[in-house]
Amino acid sequence: MRFFRAIAFSSIMLSPLIQASTLVTVEDAKDLLMNPTRSAPAIVISLNQGNIPAQTSGVLTKVLANVGDIVNKGETLALVDCINNIYKQKAEAAKFSQLKTQLLFNKRDLKRGQKLVKQNNIGEAELDRMSSAVDISRSELSVQQAILDMAFLRVSRCSIKAPYTGVVTKRIASVGEMIEYGKPVIEMLETNSLEVSAKIANSDEASFKEARSYIVDMSGKQYKVTLRALLPVIESNARSREARFIFSSSKAFSGSTGRLRWESPIAYLPAHLLQKRDGKNGYFIVDDSKSNKIAKFIEVLSAEEGRPLLFNATLHTKIVTDGRHSLQDGDEVDLTTLNMKDHEDDL
């Protein structure tokens, strides 16, 4: 009877020792680490899109470009009746010819005067008048040259040309319509100068800046893009910053929407390993450098619930995956080996 009482007493005394170690499952960090992918809404925009105006007044006689046409830079889009501008050009050209003739005459007159003054046949005052006449004629010809150039320019503007290569998106004016200077005739969108605009949330800015490459998913296709600029302005309504990208090779259509994606080059632990102890966020590892194995709580200052955990230890660090919820920093633990088949089933 005393024997059984001794056994019972020993069992009671040993039970706390048996329960002192917590059974946990661990995995090497290298088997858990990942490079999380983040994303942001994105849209393709054209750098040049707008109305192409008439640069002279007149009746619109012909519209050569239709909606949907791809036109090259410098190609004629429409024609304006140019008869008035042509007549003005001819009149200014005639006046230019007249002034040029007058300048030549004054030059010859001055040359004769220089000979006569040497012969004392005319005075210095008369020679000064001749020299002044040449200077005046030269100035008048210069002014008329500018007027004539403007007349030629007005004639050339009777042909409304594409300022860039693009697609015609709208015809605004009609044939036979009287149009004034500056009135829009054609609406165009440039197809070559395209950029991707994306809104980067403040919480994703760190991983965005660390990324080495960016991909845009649009309409089931992926396009590689290169960051051109991250605007130094935070949009208060969305708490985000706009980033602009250029296509590396193939391009999506202007107006296409999708998601910008990037992968962080820094390794992270899965978000489900996050634990909170004493108001601090982190995860548990096992220190097995001594005979007894101890759980250690690793605080991660940047950790947020639902987001991967930043990791900066060695790849063979033992991460507690199961049994972590009841752990405290400094607890003694016993390890179980992970059943890889069960683990694969869980995945």
Residue frames as qw, qx, qy, qz and C-alpha x, y, z in Angstrom:
[[0.000, 0.886, 0.464, 0.000, 0.00, 0.00, 0.00],
 [0.306, -0.794, 0.126, 0.509, 2.85, 2.33, 0.88],
 [0.472, -0.067, 0.606, 0.637, 4.44, 1.42, -2.51],
 [0.229, 0.636, 0.622, 0.395, 1.41, 2.64, -4.48],
 [0.169, -0.939, -0.224, 0.197, 1.20, 5.81, -2.43],
 [0.445, -0.544, 0.339, 0.625, 4.86, 6.50, -3.25],
 [0.382, 0.231, 0.654, 0.611, 4.20, 6.06, -6.97],
 [0.055, 0.839, 0.514, 0.173, 1.20, 8.38, -6.87],
 [0.315, -0.866, -0.025, 0.388, 3.17, 10.98, -4.94],
 [0.460, -0.287, 0.489, 0.683, 6.04, 10.76, -7.44],
 [0.303, 0.507, 0.651, 0.477, 3.62, 11.18, -10.37],
 [0.076, -0.937, -0.338, 0.041, 2.16, 14.30, -8.81],
 [0.403, -0.744, 0.196, 0.495, 5.61, 15.76, -8.21],
 [0.452, -0.128, 0.605, 0.642, 6.85, 14.96, -11.74],
 [0.377, 0.683, 0.613, 0.127, 3.79, 16.15, -13.67],
 [0.059, 0.953, 0.013, -0.298, 4.83, 19.83, -13.67],
 [0.325, -0.547, 0.598, 0.487, 8.21, 18.84, -15.00],
 [0.466, 0.246, 0.784, 0.327, 6.65, 16.82, -17.79],
 [0.262, 0.827, 0.491, 0.081, 4.38, 19.73, -18.80],
 [0.281, -0.746, 0.076, 0.600, 7.12, 22.35, -18.53],
 [0.203, -0.245, 0.610, 0.726, 8.18, 21.96, -22.20],
 [0.586, 0.539, 0.200, -0.571, 5.81, 23.03, -24.98],
 [0.626, 0.124, 0.688, 0.345, 5.59, 20.81, -28.02],
 [0.306, 0.771, -0.056, -0.556, 6.15, 22.88, -31.20],
 [0.792, 0.362, 0.381, 0.309, 6.80, 22.30, -34.87],
 [0.132, -0.774, 0.242, 0.570, 9.58, 24.22, -36.56],
 [0.773, 0.534, 0.244, 0.240, 10.76, 24.76, -40.11],
 [0.529, -0.179, 0.171, 0.812, 13.92, 26.25, -41.52],
 [0.153, 0.702, 0.112, -0.687, 13.43, 29.85, -42.58],
 [0.010, 0.333, -0.659, -0.675, 14.65, 29.01, -46.10],
 [0.029, 0.282, 0.931, 0.231, 11.60, 26.77, -46.57],
 [0.015, 0.723, 0.619, -0.307, 9.18, 29.51, -45.51],
 [0.115, -0.530, 0.090, 0.835, 10.62, 32.68, -47.00],
 [0.450, 0.621, 0.587, 0.259, 8.90, 34.34, -49.92],
 [0.170, -0.111, 0.146, 0.968, 9.13, 37.50, -51.95],
 [0.273, 0.610, 0.654, -0.355, 5.63, 38.99, -51.74],
 [0.213, 0.327, 0.517, 0.762, 4.01, 40.56, -54.78],
 [0.084, 0.557, 0.408, -0.719, 2.21, 43.86, -54.41],
 [0.266, 0.454, 0.637, 0.563, -0.08, 45.58, -56.90],
 [0.057, 0.489, 0.228, -0.840, -1.72, 48.91, -57.65],
 [0.534, 0.693, 0.475, -0.100, -4.39, 50.09, -60.12],
 [0.308, -0.352, 0.429, 0.773, -2.95, 51.33, -63.41],
 [0.542, 0.734, 0.370, -0.172, -4.14, 52.99, -66.61],
 [0.560, 0.084, 0.389, 0.726, -2.47, 53.73, -69.95],
 [0.139, 0.884, 0.234, -0.380, -2.57, 57.39, -70.94],
 [0.625, 0.519, 0.212, 0.543, -1.42, 59.26, -74.02],
 [0.400, -0.385, -0.121, 0.823, 0.89, 62.22, -73.47],
 [0.106, 0.202, -0.249, -0.941, -0.78, 64.08, -76.34],
 [0.066, 0.490, 0.855, 0.156, -4.51, 64.07, -76.86],
 [0.051, 0.581, 0.293, -0.758, -6.60, 67.03, -77.92],
 [0.509, 0.769, 0.371, -0.110, -8.15, 69.17, -80.60],
 [0.506, -0.023, 0.361, 0.783, -6.19, 70.24, -83.67],
 [0.172, 0.778, 0.322, -0.511, -7.22, 73.84, -84.46],
 [0.546, 0.704, 0.246, 0.381, -7.32, 75.90, -87.62],
 [0.500, -0.442, -0.026, 0.744, -4.49, 78.43, -87.71],
 [0.010, -0.065, 0.310, 0.948, -6.14, 80.68, -90.26],
 [0.473, 0.406, 0.459, -0.633, -9.66, 81.81, -91.05],
 [0.293, 0.264, -0.629, -0.670, -11.66, 80.60, -94.03],
 [0.857, 0.052, 0.004, -0.513, -14.17, 78.10, -95.35],
 [0.514, -0.301, 0.802, 0.036, -13.33, 74.45, -94.71],
 [0.573, 0.450, -0.400, -0.555, -13.15, 72.92, -98.19],
 [0.806, 0.148, -0.564, -0.107, -12.07, 69.36, -97.44],
 [0.596, -0.559, 0.513, -0.263, -11.60, 66.98, -94.50],
 [0.578, 0.443, -0.671, -0.138, -9.16, 64.23, -95.46],
 [0.142, 0.187, -0.902, 0.363, -9.03, 62.34, -92.14],
 [0.679, -0.369, -0.376, -0.511, -11.86, 60.19, -90.81],
 [0.619, -0.547, 0.411, -0.384, -12.44, 58.81, -87.33],
 [0.942, -0.130, 0.308, 0.021, -10.20, 55.81, -86.76],
 [0.704, 0.649, -0.156, 0.240, -7.59, 56.80, -89.34],
 [0.717, -0.478, 0.093, 0.498, -3.95, 56.47, -88.32],
 [0.405, 0.892, -0.002, 0.199, -2.12, 59.56, -89.57],
 [0.754, -0.022, -0.132, 0.643, 1.58, 60.37, -89.57],
 [0.261, -0.719, -0.108, 0.635, 3.14, 63.54, -88.27],
 [0.063, -0.408, 0.384, 0.826, 2.93, 66.26, -90.96],
 [0.124, 0.318, 0.855, 0.391, 0.15, 64.53, -92.89],
 [0.229, -0.138, -0.127, -0.955, -2.68, 66.83, -94.09],
 [0.122, 0.305, 0.861, -0.388, -5.89, 66.45, -92.12],
 [0.261, 0.784, 0.547, -0.136, -8.07, 69.15, -93.71],
 [0.372, 0.197, 0.284, 0.861, -7.96, 72.07, -96.16],
 [0.036, 0.739, 0.382, -0.554, -9.18, 75.65, -95.77],
 [0.479, 0.786, 0.288, 0.263, -10.10, 77.90, -98.70],
 [0.595, -0.431, 0.049, 0.676, -6.88, 79.85, -99.18],
 [0.441, 0.656, 0.346, 0.506, -7.68, 82.32, -101.98],
 [0.167, -0.975, -0.043, -0.143, -7.57, 85.39, -99.72],
 [0.648, -0.632, 0.302, 0.298, -4.26, 84.37, -98.18],
 [0.710, 0.183, 0.419, 0.534, -2.78, 83.68, -101.62],
 [0.251, 0.845, 0.236, 0.410, -3.78, 87.15, -102.85],
 [0.381, -0.918, 0.111, 0.002, -2.27, 88.75, -99.75],
 [0.766, -0.317, 0.367, 0.423, 0.91, 86.80, -100.30],
 [0.582, 0.479, 0.365, 0.547, 1.15, 88.02, -103.90],
 [0.000, 0.953, 0.115, 0.281, 0.57, 91.62, -102.85],
 [0.558, -0.781, 0.239, 0.147, 3.23, 91.43, -100.15],
 [0.779, -0.022, 0.396, 0.486, 5.64, 89.76, -102.59],
 [0.412, 0.726, 0.267, 0.482, 5.13, 92.60, -105.08],
 [0.235, -0.959, 0.053, -0.146, 5.77, 95.20, -102.38],
 [0.748, -0.490, 0.317, 0.316, 8.90, 93.32, -101.34],
 [0.690, 0.312, 0.365, 0.541, 10.13, 93.41, -104.95],
 [0.143, 0.905, 0.160, 0.367, 9.44, 97.14, -105.11],
 [0.460, -0.869, 0.181, 0.012, 11.38, 97.88, -101.94],
 [0.813, -0.200, 0.355, 0.417, 14.24, 95.70, -103.11],
 [0.536, 0.590, 0.285, 0.532, 14.45, 97.70, -106.33],
 [0.119, -0.960, -0.024, -0.253, 14.38, 100.95, -104.34],
 [0.685, -0.644, 0.258, 0.224, 17.24, 99.71, -102.16],
 [0.754, 0.123, 0.358, 0.536, 19.35, 98.87, -105.21],
 [0.284, 0.812, 0.207, 0.466, 18.67, 102.33, -106.66],
 [0.362, -0.923, 0.084, -0.102, 19.64, 104.08, -103.41],
 [0.793, -0.371, 0.301, 0.378, 22.85, 102.04, -103.23],
 [0.619, 0.401, 0.315, 0.597, 23.82, 103.10, -106.76],
 [0.008, 0.924, 0.136, 0.358, 22.90, 106.70, -105.94],
 [0.587, -0.783, 0.168, 0.117, 25.13, 106.57, -102.86],
 [0.794, -0.067, 0.325, 0.509, 27.99, 105.13, -104.88],
 [0.406, 0.666, 0.246, 0.576, 27.74, 108.00, -107.38],
 [0.273, -0.940, -0.046, -0.198, 27.55, 110.51, -104.53],
 [0.748, -0.534, 0.195, 0.342, 30.77, 109.16, -103.03],
 [0.649, 0.228, 0.311, 0.656, 32.54, 109.85, -106.35],
 [0.121, 0.818, 0.258, 0.500, 31.01, 113.32, -106.67],
 [0.482, -0.875, -0.029, 0.033, 31.97, 114.38, -103.16],
 [0.742, -0.282, 0.242, 0.558, 35.58, 113.56, -103.95],
 [0.416, 0.398, 0.368, 0.730, 35.30, 115.87, -106.97],
 [0.071, -0.319, -0.326, 0.887, 33.73, 118.56, -104.77],
 [0.176, -0.248, -0.578, -0.757, 30.61, 118.51, -106.98],
 [0.573, -0.611, -0.412, -0.361, 28.27, 117.87, -103.98],
 [0.171, -0.636, 0.487, -0.574, 28.54, 118.61, -100.31],
 [0.103, 0.126, -0.933, 0.322, 28.79, 116.31, -97.31],
 [0.471, 0.145, 0.475, -0.729, 25.16, 116.96, -96.36],
 [0.729, 0.328, -0.265, -0.539, 23.93, 115.59, -99.67],
 [0.458, 0.286, -0.841, 0.025, 26.10, 112.51, -99.24],
 [0.151, -0.037, 0.804, -0.574, 24.66, 111.96, -95.76],
 [0.650, 0.226, 0.161, -0.708, 21.14, 112.16, -97.21],
 [0.687, 0.338, -0.563, -0.310, 22.02, 109.46, -99.76],
 [0.253, 0.209, -0.897, 0.295, 23.52, 107.20, -97.05],
 [0.366, 0.061, 0.602, -0.707, 20.44, 107.69, -94.89],
 [0.715, 0.269, -0.162, -0.624, 18.20, 106.74, -97.83],
 [0.555, 0.258, -0.788, -0.061, 20.09, 103.44, -98.17],
 [0.015, 0.075, -0.845, 0.530, 19.68, 102.69, -94.46],
 [0.540, 0.166, 0.316, -0.762, 15.95, 103.46, -94.59],
 [0.718, 0.295, -0.425, -0.466, 15.45, 101.29, -97.66],
 [0.380, 0.219, -0.885, 0.155, 17.33, 98.44, -96.03],
 [0.202, 0.031, 0.725, -0.657, 15.12, 98.66, -92.90],
 [0.646, 0.248, 0.058, -0.720, 11.92, 98.84, -94.94],
 [0.642, 0.289, -0.655, -0.273, 13.00, 95.77, -96.93],
 [0.162, 0.139, -0.903, 0.373, 13.71, 93.87, -93.71],
 [0.428, 0.146, 0.514, -0.729, 10.24, 94.69, -92.35],
 [0.705, 0.326, -0.208, -0.595, 8.63, 93.68, -95.63],
 [0.419, 0.276, -0.864, -0.038, 10.57, 90.41, -95.61],
 [0.112, 0.029, 0.845, -0.522, 8.97, 89.55, -92.25],
 [0.571, 0.307, 0.229, -0.727, 5.51, 90.50, -93.58],
 [0.629, 0.372, -0.540, -0.417, 6.06, 88.35, -96.67],
 [0.206, 0.179, -0.943, 0.191, 7.22, 85.41, -94.53],
 [0.338, 0.166, 0.667, -0.643, 4.02, 85.71, -92.49],
 [0.643, 0.377, -0.116, -0.656, 1.97, 85.77, -95.70],
 [0.509, 0.299, -0.789, -0.171, 3.64, 82.54, -96.86],
 [0.014, -0.053, 0.895, -0.443, 3.00, 81.03, -93.41],
 [0.529, 0.239, 0.373, -0.724, -0.72, 81.90, -93.63],
 [0.674, 0.357, -0.436, -0.478, -0.90, 80.17, -96.99],
 [0.353, 0.230, -0.902, 0.099, 0.81, 77.06, -95.60],
 [0.202, 0.036, 0.757, -0.621, -1.65, 77.02, -92.70],
 [0.665, 0.161, -0.152, -0.713, -4.52, 76.54, -95.11],
 [0.748, 0.074, -0.655, -0.075, -3.43, 72.89, -94.91],
 [0.607, -0.596, 0.338, -0.403, -4.18, 71.67, -91.39],
 [0.618, 0.363, -0.693, 0.075, -1.51, 69.06, -90.61],
 [0.856, -0.433, -0.283, 0.010, -1.10, 66.41, -87.93],
 [0.113, -0.866, 0.417, -0.250, 1.30, 67.63, -85.21],
 [0.310, -0.423, 0.842, -0.122, 2.18, 64.03, -84.28],
 [0.399, 0.040, -0.856, -0.327, 1.57, 60.45, -85.36],
 [0.291, 0.053, 0.719, -0.629, -1.72, 59.25, -83.94],
 [0.053, 0.406, 0.886, 0.218, -5.31, 58.24, -84.48],
 [0.242, -0.253, -0.156, -0.924, -8.23, 60.50, -85.37],
 [0.038, -0.258, -0.882, 0.393, -10.83, 60.19, -82.63],
 [0.191, 0.724, 0.567, -0.343, -13.34, 62.82, -83.74],
 [0.260, 0.368, 0.375, 0.810, -14.26, 65.16, -86.62],
 [0.091, -0.524, -0.479, 0.698, -15.36, 68.47, -85.12],
 [0.243, 0.552, -0.094, -0.792, -15.83, 70.78, -88.13],
 [0.674, 0.414, 0.611, 0.023, -17.67, 70.01, -91.36],
 [0.378, 0.126, 0.491, 0.775, -16.95, 70.83, -95.01],
 [0.001, 0.663, 0.461, 0.590, -18.41, 74.20, -96.00],
 [0.467, -0.794, -0.341, 0.188, -18.24, 75.58, -92.49],
 [0.225, 0.821, -0.188, 0.491, -16.68, 78.99, -91.91],
 [0.793, -0.418, -0.279, 0.345, -13.96, 78.54, -89.32],
 [0.053, -0.964, 0.176, -0.191, -12.06, 81.17, -87.42],
 [0.394, 0.538, -0.641, 0.380, -8.47, 81.14, -86.23],
 [0.139, -0.311, 0.760, -0.554, -8.09, 78.72, -83.29],
 [0.801, -0.027, 0.126, -0.585, -11.32, 76.80, -83.86],
 [0.456, -0.262, 0.849, 0.037, -10.86, 73.00, -83.45],
 [0.603, 0.364, -0.433, -0.562, -11.29, 70.90, -86.57],
 [0.801, 0.090, -0.590, -0.051, -10.02, 67.39, -85.68],
 [0.627, -0.636, 0.377, -0.244, -9.53, 65.54, -82.41],
 [0.715, 0.412, -0.558, 0.087, -6.44, 63.33, -82.25],
 [0.768, -0.583, 0.257, -0.060, -4.69, 60.98, -79.84],
 [0.252, 0.693, -0.674, -0.035, -0.97, 60.24, -80.09],
 [0.978, -0.069, -0.120, -0.159, -0.30, 56.51, -80.27],
 [0.707, 0.368, -0.445, 0.409, 3.47, 56.50, -79.78],
 [0.087, 0.393, -0.516, 0.756, 3.92, 58.55, -76.61],
 [0.727, -0.463, -0.376, -0.341, 2.14, 56.38, -74.06],
 [0.071, 0.390, -0.717, 0.574, 2.73, 56.08, -70.34],
 [0.573, -0.414, -0.706, -0.042, 1.30, 53.98, -67.53],
 [0.205, -0.531, 0.304, -0.764, -0.05, 55.84, -64.54],
 [0.642, -0.285, -0.707, 0.078, -0.36, 53.91, -61.25],
 [0.394, -0.739, 0.125, -0.532, -1.45, 54.93, -57.76],
 [0.592, 0.125, -0.701, 0.376, 1.00, 53.62, -55.14],
 [0.596, -0.735, -0.271, -0.175, -0.45, 53.39, -51.63],
 [0.112, -0.823, 0.442, -0.339, 1.67, 54.91, -48.87],
 [0.786, -0.398, 0.448, -0.155, 1.85, 51.53, -47.12],
 [0.920, 0.244, 0.245, 0.187, 3.35, 49.94, -50.26],
 [0.274, 0.937, -0.215, 0.010, 5.87, 52.68, -50.99],
 [0.408, -0.662, 0.624, 0.076, 8.83, 50.97, -49.31],
 [0.714, 0.042, 0.680, 0.159, 8.48, 47.70, -51.25],
 [0.577, 0.787, 0.220, 0.003, 7.73, 49.67, -54.44],
 [0.092, 0.922, -0.373, -0.050, 11.03, 51.54, -54.22],
 [0.498, -0.476, 0.720, 0.078, 12.94, 48.33, -53.48],
 [0.842, 0.347, 0.406, -0.077, 11.52, 46.46, -56.49],
 [0.360, -0.383, 0.583, 0.620, 13.88, 45.68, -59.36],
 [0.024, -0.099, -0.727, -0.680, 11.22, 45.24, -62.07],
 [0.423, 0.303, 0.402, -0.753, 7.58, 46.08, -62.77],
 [0.059, 0.185, 0.884, 0.425, 4.89, 44.31, -64.78],
 [0.441, 0.166, 0.145, -0.870, 1.49, 45.60, -65.91],
 [0.215, 0.247, 0.942, 0.077, -1.39, 43.13, -66.35],
 [0.382, 0.393, 0.052, -0.835, -3.95, 44.37, -68.85],
 [0.771, 0.339, -0.130, -0.524, -6.60, 42.45, -70.77],
 [0.984, -0.035, 0.173, -0.009, -4.95, 39.12, -70.05],
 [0.735, 0.498, -0.166, 0.429, -1.52, 40.27, -71.26],
 [0.610, -0.666, -0.036, 0.428, 1.60, 41.28, -69.36],
 [0.453, 0.803, -0.041, 0.384, 3.72, 44.28, -70.32],
 [0.679, -0.281, -0.204, 0.647, 7.13, 45.07, -68.89],
 [0.065, 0.940, 0.129, 0.310, 7.45, 48.72, -67.89],
 [0.583, 0.071, -0.304, 0.750, 10.20, 50.96, -66.54],
 [0.260, -0.810, -0.395, 0.347, 9.68, 53.52, -63.80],
 [0.386, 0.598, 0.118, 0.693, 10.11, 57.08, -65.10],
 [0.023, -0.410, 0.291, -0.864, 8.99, 59.14, -62.14],
 [0.373, -0.521, -0.738, 0.210, 7.36, 58.91, -58.72],
 [0.024, -0.733, -0.153, -0.663, 5.58, 62.19, -58.14],
 [0.309, 0.009, -0.604, 0.735, 6.53, 63.95, -54.86],
 [0.410, -0.200, 0.043, -0.889, 2.87, 64.65, -54.10],
 [0.038, 0.171, 0.955, -0.240, 0.54, 62.64, -51.86],
 [0.350, -0.348, -0.481, -0.725, -3.07, 62.60, -53.01],
 [0.242, -0.202, 0.593, -0.741, -5.01, 63.31, -49.83],
 [0.773, -0.001, 0.005, -0.634, -8.20, 61.54, -50.90],
 [0.942, 0.130, -0.294, -0.095, -6.47, 58.21, -51.64],
 [0.563, -0.707, 0.424, 0.056, -3.30, 58.54, -49.52],
 [0.860, 0.143, 0.365, 0.326, -1.20, 57.50, -52.48],
 [0.087, -0.681, 0.361, 0.631, 1.41, 58.82, -54.89],
 [0.788, 0.580, 0.068, -0.194, 1.24, 58.68, -58.66],
 [0.506, -0.403, 0.620, 0.445, 3.99, 56.79, -60.48],
 [0.622, 0.673, -0.123, -0.381, 4.63, 57.07, -64.21],
 [0.664, -0.208, 0.666, 0.270, 6.08, 54.26, -66.32],
 [0.453, 0.574, -0.417, -0.540, 7.12, 53.80, -69.94],
 [0.972, 0.131, 0.143, -0.134, 6.65, 50.58, -71.88],
 [0.473, -0.531, 0.612, 0.347, 9.86, 48.59, -72.40],
 [0.186, -0.052, 0.819, 0.541, 8.74, 46.95, -75.66],
 [0.112, -0.461, -0.748, -0.465, 5.16, 46.17, -76.70],
 [0.132, -0.032, 0.278, -0.951, 2.45, 48.62, -75.66],
 [0.132, 0.520, 0.823, -0.184, -1.16, 48.40, -74.58],
 [0.103, 0.645, 0.457, 0.604, -3.83, 50.68, -76.03],
 [0.011, -0.217, 0.268, -0.939, -4.40, 54.11, -74.57],
 [0.611, -0.280, -0.003, -0.741, -7.14, 53.96, -71.96],
 [0.756, -0.062, -0.651, -0.011, -6.43, 50.33, -71.03],
 [0.468, -0.649, 0.355, -0.483, -6.77, 49.58, -67.32],
 [0.852, 0.021, -0.516, 0.089, -5.24, 46.85, -65.21],
 [0.696, -0.713, 0.052, 0.068, -2.86, 46.22, -62.31],
 [0.324, 0.735, -0.539, 0.253, 0.76, 47.18, -61.84],
 [0.928, -0.370, -0.049, 0.014, 2.64, 44.38, -60.06],
 [0.286, 0.716, -0.564, 0.296, 6.06, 44.25, -58.47],
 [0.895, -0.246, -0.349, 0.126, 7.97, 41.76, -56.35],
 [0.347, -0.888, 0.289, -0.091, 9.94, 42.75, -53.29],
 [0.629, 0.479, -0.580, 0.198, 13.61, 41.66, -53.46],
 [0.158, -0.435, 0.684, -0.564, 13.60, 41.34, -49.66],
 [0.428, -0.141, -0.891, -0.060, 12.60, 38.00, -48.10],
 [0.474, -0.330, 0.233, -0.782, 9.54, 37.86, -45.86],
 [0.064, 0.068, 0.970, -0.224, 7.87, 35.26, -43.65],
 [0.207, -0.474, -0.728, -0.450, 4.20, 34.38, -44.22],
 [0.259, -0.478, 0.077, -0.836, 1.70, 36.68, -42.55],
 [0.789, -0.414, -0.336, -0.306, 0.03, 33.87, -40.57],
 [0.715, -0.045, -0.490, 0.497, 3.14, 33.53, -38.37],
 [0.011, -0.551, 0.172, -0.817, 2.53, 36.94, -36.82],
 [0.552, -0.504, -0.623, 0.229, 2.17, 36.88, -33.02],
 [0.078, -0.757, 0.086, -0.643, 1.63, 39.70, -30.55],
 [0.695, -0.364, -0.492, 0.378, 3.27, 39.69, -27.12],
 [0.368, -0.571, -0.254, 0.688, 3.20, 42.62, -24.67],
 [0.258, 0.868, 0.155, -0.394, 1.87, 44.90, -27.38],
 [0.036, -0.631, 0.600, 0.491, 4.70, 44.02, -29.78],
 [0.876, 0.401, 0.010, -0.268, 4.42, 42.24, -33.15],
 [0.010, 0.628, -0.765, -0.140, 6.80, 39.50, -34.23],
 [0.894, 0.107, -0.373, -0.225, 7.34, 35.75, -34.56],
 [0.727, -0.553, 0.401, -0.074, 8.90, 32.88, -32.61],
 [0.612, 0.514, -0.601, 0.025, 12.14, 31.03, -33.31],
 [0.913, -0.406, -0.023, 0.028, 13.85, 28.22, -31.42],
 [0.083, 0.792, -0.586, 0.152, 17.34, 28.65, -30.01],
 [0.990, -0.126, -0.043, -0.034, 18.83, 25.13, -29.97],
 [0.390, 0.702, -0.504, 0.317, 22.42, 26.18, -29.36],
 [0.242, -0.438, 0.730, -0.465, 22.27, 24.63, -25.86],
 [0.021, -0.044, -0.998, 0.046, 21.06, 21.31, -24.53],
 [0.202, 0.585, 0.705, -0.347, 17.59, 22.69, -23.74],
 [0.207, 0.382, 0.517, 0.738, 15.68, 24.37, -26.55],
 [0.039, -0.523, -0.418, 0.742, 14.27, 27.83, -25.83],
 [0.285, 0.740, 0.532, 0.297, 11.59, 29.80, -27.72],
 [0.274, -0.330, -0.038, 0.903, 12.58, 33.37, -28.52],
 [0.294, 0.826, 0.466, -0.122, 10.21, 36.12, -29.58],
 [0.428, -0.003, 0.295, 0.854, 11.63, 38.22, -32.45],
 [0.169, 0.754, 0.354, -0.527, 10.03, 41.65, -32.64],
 [0.394, 0.315, 0.506, 0.700, 9.38, 43.15, -36.08],
 [0.017, -0.425, -0.246, 0.871, 8.76, 46.88, -35.82],
 [0.269, 0.212, -0.395, -0.853, 7.25, 47.18, -39.30],
 [0.017, -0.195, -0.975, -0.104, 4.91, 44.21, -38.91],
 [0.476, 0.039, 0.050, -0.877, 1.22, 44.68, -39.70],
 [0.581, 0.129, 0.751, -0.285, -1.61, 42.23, -39.33],
 [0.735, 0.561, 0.344, -0.164, -2.35, 40.44, -42.59],
 [0.452, 0.831, -0.323, -0.033, 0.99, 41.40, -44.18],
 [0.891, 0.136, -0.309, 0.304, 4.19, 39.32, -44.55],
 [0.568, -0.801, 0.069, 0.175, 6.85, 39.72, -41.87],
 [0.357, 0.823, -0.426, 0.117, 10.23, 41.22, -42.63],
 [0.945, -0.280, 0.071, 0.154, 12.99, 38.66, -42.01],
 [0.297, 0.857, -0.393, 0.152, 16.70, 39.39, -41.57],
 [0.645, -0.517, 0.562, -0.042, 18.16, 36.32, -39.84],
 [0.064, -0.383, 0.856, 0.340, 19.97, 33.29, -41.34],
 [0.623, 0.099, -0.511, -0.584, 18.27, 30.86, -43.70],
 [0.550, -0.056, -0.829, 0.083, 18.62, 27.98, -41.22],
 [0.235, -0.186, 0.479, -0.825, 16.87, 29.80, -38.38],
 [0.123, -0.300, -0.946, 0.013, 14.25, 27.51, -36.83],
 [0.326, -0.180, -0.055, -0.927, 10.84, 29.20, -37.18],
 [0.242, 0.190, 0.857, -0.413, 7.99, 27.99, -34.96],
 [0.280, -0.092, -0.574, -0.764, 5.05, 27.15, -37.21],
 [0.645, -0.443, -0.523, -0.338, 2.76, 25.09, -34.93],
 [0.658, -0.465, -0.475, 0.354, 2.28, 25.51, -31.18],
 [0.343, 0.247, -0.099, 0.901, 3.21, 29.18, -31.31],
 [0.283, -0.672, -0.317, -0.606, -0.07, 30.62, -30.02],
 [0.696, -0.692, -0.183, -0.053, 0.54, 29.74, -26.35],
 [0.754, 0.084, -0.199, 0.620, 4.28, 30.40, -26.38],
 [0.226, -0.972, 0.007, 0.067, 6.02, 33.06, -24.33],
 [0.421, 0.752, -0.438, 0.256, 9.50, 34.40, -24.80],
 [0.098, -0.557, 0.741, -0.361, 11.95, 32.11, -22.97],
 [0.888, -0.101, 0.236, -0.382, 9.69, 29.06, -22.82],
 [0.260, -0.355, 0.878, 0.189, 11.41, 25.69, -23.03],
 [0.764, 0.347, -0.079, -0.538, 10.16, 23.68, -26.01],
 [0.591, -0.103, 0.779, 0.182, 10.32, 20.21, -27.48],
 [0.308, 0.453, -0.447, -0.707, 10.47, 19.86, -31.25],
 [0.764, 0.256, 0.583, -0.102, 8.47, 17.65, -33.56],
 [0.255, -0.168, 0.649, 0.697, 9.55, 16.88, -37.07],
 [0.502, 0.424, 0.014, -0.753, 7.33, 18.24, -39.81],
 [0.619, 0.226, 0.746, 0.099, 5.55, 15.61, -41.83],
 [0.030, -0.307, 0.428, 0.849, 6.29, 16.88, -45.33],
 [0.037, -0.320, -0.849, -0.418, 3.40, 14.93, -46.85],
 [0.121, -0.724, -0.628, 0.258, 0.94, 16.50, -44.43],
 [0.155, -0.589, 0.029, 0.793, 2.54, 19.85, -45.07],
 [0.027, -0.044, 0.650, 0.758, 2.11, 19.46, -48.82],
 [0.081, -0.541, -0.821, -0.164, -1.55, 18.54, -48.26],
 [0.143, -0.724, -0.392, 0.549, -2.02, 21.71, -46.23],
 [0.086, -0.401, 0.320, 0.854, -0.58, 23.75, -49.08]]
